[in-house]
Amino acid sequence: MFAYVLVVKCTDAWTKLYEVAADGSPLFGDITAITDALREGAEFRIHILPELFLEVNNAALKSGLVCASSLFVLSKSNWDTFASSMFWRYTMVCSDGMVYQARIYLGKQEQLPSLQSSSHSIWYTRKLKGSQQRPNPLYCTDSTFEPTCNNVADIISTSEQGMSIKVAYHFGTPAYYLNSIHRLEVDSGSCRLVAQMPWKIGKSASSGRYYTPLYWYIALIDTEAIRTVTRWYIGDHTFNSESTGTLLYTEWFVDTCWALVFSHGVNGEPLSGSKETLTELILQGRRVQVVFGPYTMEADNVIIDNDIVTAQLLGQIDTLTATSFKPGKAEWKWVRISSNGKYNVDLYDIGASQKKGQSTSTVQVSWVIESRVWRLVLRTDSFGNDVIGSKAFLKRALKEGSRLRCVIYEQPTVKLVVTADNIEMSVDDNIAAQVFRLISFDDSDTAFIPFWRILLITTKGELKETRWTVGEHQHRGNVVNHVQIDWFVD
């Protein structure tokens, strides 16, 4: 474990970079600004007018266009109501104003017709903050597969300190691919860092559109420029293909706006920092990276129950080694880590509800918090009244490009903290945030099959959820609760 450090707060803001009309004509900025930001490893957000705001998971430059993917968009009948039958709406927004949606039922290999439209959109960006000691890109390889900037120890130590990293690659042509990483693993035996990216959809190399039938494009990329990909059809536990090859050029970008605030031993005993500080900062909207063993992952959600902090880490496929998948298998590895040292692992076949393994143990953990300040712009009570701030403040921040995190007071002793995957405004300026990456488990019942808790969080004080069995198109009911919600923007 590394020592507790204080860092200067990061104050970099989101910037409007580009605006394009539905007919493809630029209204603000130009495509060069987007391509430059992409090649600098920047973060993106997109506003599709009139009132839809999207997180960007991955982005690519190809044939003079930049296209950004937002995968965690689920079906709704209107801004604050789920559709009766749940399906994915994998959304790709391009810099020429085109928007593509591939649609497939949740937990079932049955596609709906794809949609294509032209839309007025605004692109926002924020550069990843490097430092004098860690300039971006922090690590690079060229066609000889040798480092061309810094050395591998730099990127490994950065991961071990819990900082977030992105990886980009290209093949010596203008095409460029920037990827969000969901799991980092230090392979100490071969002195390399391995990035895993399970949340990607296969695309055509020629058109850049999603392949049909849809499949998961699950990739491992390491610091020796080796990429291994396993492909599995979405909605079913059916193998497509696997491949391993080398990437001609890679660039690894770091965001240094993170600081260790608490580390503990296998029984939760403090080693540095304090759990109270961790809890306080999480309830101020800060994102969390969890470092345990050789892994670094960002929490998909955090639950604070009395004085125990639990992070769900859902974005990974179990692997045979750091650099290879299990032959002929693809199993979700869903991890829950708590501040008392408890470590739960559940393995489920991708595209199925079949449990493949389960374990409970303890682990030594470092909790690393984002040093950017998230501003509380609104607190709504269970009736949707503005208690702190206002809905107008929230709306203004979203229209300036901010991300959104919500602290939900589910019960008197239980708080749930999540990041909005997409946001939609109503005509009366109420707002609904949609969240996908949250699973309900029951460790006391061996026959229990987990379900997705897909959320709609509204400024009317509503926590709406629709529940669907993991790996199946099986509805487990809808629930609506009226709760206090804190709304934070960055």
Beta strands, then each sheet from edge to edge (+ up, - down):
strand 1: 15-20
strand 2: 26-28
strand 3: 43-48
strand 4: 52-55
strand 5: 58-62
strand 6: 65-70
strand 7: 76-78
strand 8: 81-82
strand 9: 87-94
strand 10: 98-105
strand 11: 111-118
strand 12: 121-126
strand 13: 139-141
strand 14: 147-149
strand 15: 164-170
strand 16: 176-180
strand 17: 183-187
strand 18: 192-197
strand 19: 215-222
strand 20: 226-233
strand 21: 239-246
strand 22: 249-255
strand 23: 258-264
strand 24: 270-273
strand 25: 288-292
strand 26: 295-298
strand 27: 301-305
strand 28: 308-313
strand 29: 319-321
strand 30: 324-325
strand 31: 331-338
strand 32: 342-349
strand 33: 355-362
strand 34: 365-370
strand 35: 375-380
strand 36: 386-389
strand 37: 404-411
strand 38: 414-419
strand 39: 422-425
strand 40: 431-435
strand 41: 439-440
strand 42: 451-458
strand 43: 462-469
strand 44: 475-482
strand 45: 484-489
sheet 1: 2+ 1- 12+ 3- 4+ 39- 40+ 42- 41+
sheet 2: 2+ 1- 12+ 3- 4+ 39- 40+ 42- 43+ 44-
sheet 3: 11+ 10- 9+ 6- 5+ 16- 15+ 22- 13+ 14-
sheet 4: 7+ 8-
sheet 5: 21+ 20- 19+ 18- 17+ 26- 25+ 34- 23+ 24-
sheet 6: 33+ 32- 31+ 28- 27+ 38- 37+ 45- 35+ 36-
sheet 7: 29+ 30-
end
